[in-house]
């Protein structure tokens, strides 16, 4: 361990002590969650700089919790996202990162930032793709749901396409068609006829890929009419 890393770890421990001190309740004072959150976050960054990654994650989770206590939900989401980033990038723990990204997504949704909430579910999905296709699909579809439920579907085309691509890649054809139909409704609602017709064509192609020529032909006749 180099001199700089030792120095950053020393700083991190000092920040942690200050953070913990501000979470304590005394006879004449309540916890100061704002100050505690700032010190926990500083500790997390200092631990990361000192390459003590597990301690960095724990400090950032505590920062997020303190921010929730101070009703700073957006910042709580960012701290949880940072913890997830360390888990996957520095410790090679994608499942753990995916869980923290989901928690961050919930916090962003509570803070009325649905686009960020959907983005974090996508990050969770990407982390899980090599490990569990089912979990990845669930998170991708959850991201699509957020866009639709929060009336942000017009911004969701790329998310829908990534979801469909994963479904087709793993031969989940029925689910792919279901999501394609949802995407078609998004394009139709936005009066994007070119994209809408392309989506209808994609549904027919997926039917053919699934080996259902009868249903593909029926859809072709329906869409042509």
Beta strands, then each sheet from edge to edge (+ up, - down):
end
